[in-house]
Amino acid sequence: MRSLAYLGLCAAYIQGPVTKILDFDGAIAEMAHFGLSPAPPFAVAVIAFELVASAMVLFGLWRWLAALALAGFTLMATFVALRFWEVPAGQGRMMAMNAFFEHLGLIGGFVLVAIDDLTRTKDTARDGQR
């Protein structure tokens, strides 16, 4: 069940880069849209980061570090892409606001993964010393 939860939490960070790989021109356009320049290296970096960090969470390789990195990345991306307070009132603003707070939920989930992983690692090390 824990593995399925990790997969669910990382799903957007797997689907997103795959979509960017399949439409790299679209990925470059997305980076340019958010003012990230030069756009092609940013697109490659985002793709690589999301795939590597997701794999680290899924396979337990420095899971806590990857989870915190994804939390930080998500926080930055949220403030770059989902500034709902700048969107005119209406459906667009409501959708951006909902997505903003959903991203805060993802960040909380990744922080909990990091805490859980660090706690489990510490408990395992302590049990091994007995």
N, C-alpha and C positions, 0 to 999 in steps of 0.2 A: 504494500500500500504506500509506503514511504517513497519508493521509486516512481510510482504513478504520480504522486504529489509533486515530486521534483520535475517530472516530465511536464505536468500541467503548468507549473510555474515558469518553466523555460520554453514553453511552446511558442510564444510570440518571438522569442530570441533565436528560435530555429527557423520558423516560418519566414520571418522578416528577411534574414540574409539569403535564404533560398530564393525568395521572390526577387531580391536585389540582384542576385547572380543571374537569374533567368531574364531580367530586364535591367541590365547594367546601365543603359542610357537613362532609364527612369530613376535609378539609384543616384546617378550623377545629377539629374535634374532636381531630385529631392534635396540633396546636399546644397546645391546652389540656391534653391528656394529658401532654405533656412540660413543662408549667408555664410556657409562653410566653404572656404576657398583655400587652396584649390580643391574643387569638388571631387575629381577622380581619386586622389589619395585618401580623402576622407571616406569615400564610399568603400574603398578596399579595407580601410582600417575598421570601419564599423562592421562590415561583414565578417572579417577575421575575428574581431573582438567578441561579437555575439556568439559565433559558433564555438570558439575556443572556451569562453567562459561557461557557456551552457554545457559543453562536454565535461568540463571540470566539475560542475555541480552534479551532473548525472552520474559520473563515474567516481566521485568522491576524491578527486585529486585537488588537495587544498580547497575543498568545498567552501569553507568559510571565507577564504580570500576571494574566490570567484563570485560568491553570493554578494559580498560587500561591493565588489567592483561593479556587478550588474545593478545593485541598488544605487550606487553613485552615478553610473551611466544613465540610469532611468531618471534619476532626479534632474540631472543636467538636461537630458532630452525633453523632459516634461516642461521645464521652464523655457526651453527654446521653441518647442513646437505647439504647446497647448496654453498659450497666454490668453485664457478665456476672457479676462478682464479687458482685453483690447478688442474683443469681437463685439460688434453691435448687438444689442438686445434682440432676442429671438431664438429660433431653433438652433442656429449655428453656435450661438453662445452656450446654450444649454448642452449641446453635444460636446463642445470643447470642455466645458466645466465637468461634465460626467467623466470624460476621458482623463482629465487632469486628476480627479480624485480616485479613479480606478488605478492610475499609475502610482498614486501614493499607496494604495493597497498592495501593489506589486512590490514596492520598495519595502513596506513592512514585512511582507512575506520573505523577501530575501534576507532582511535583517534577522528574522526568526530562524531561518536556515543557518545563518552564520552562528548565531548564539547556540543553537542546537548542536551544530557540528563541533564547536569549540568545547561545549559542555561534555559531549560524548567522548571527545578526544582526551580531555582532562580526566574523565572518569575511567577510561580505558587505561591510561597511563598510571593512575593511582591504583587501580585493581592489579596491574602487573607488578607493582612494587610490593605488594603484600605477600 
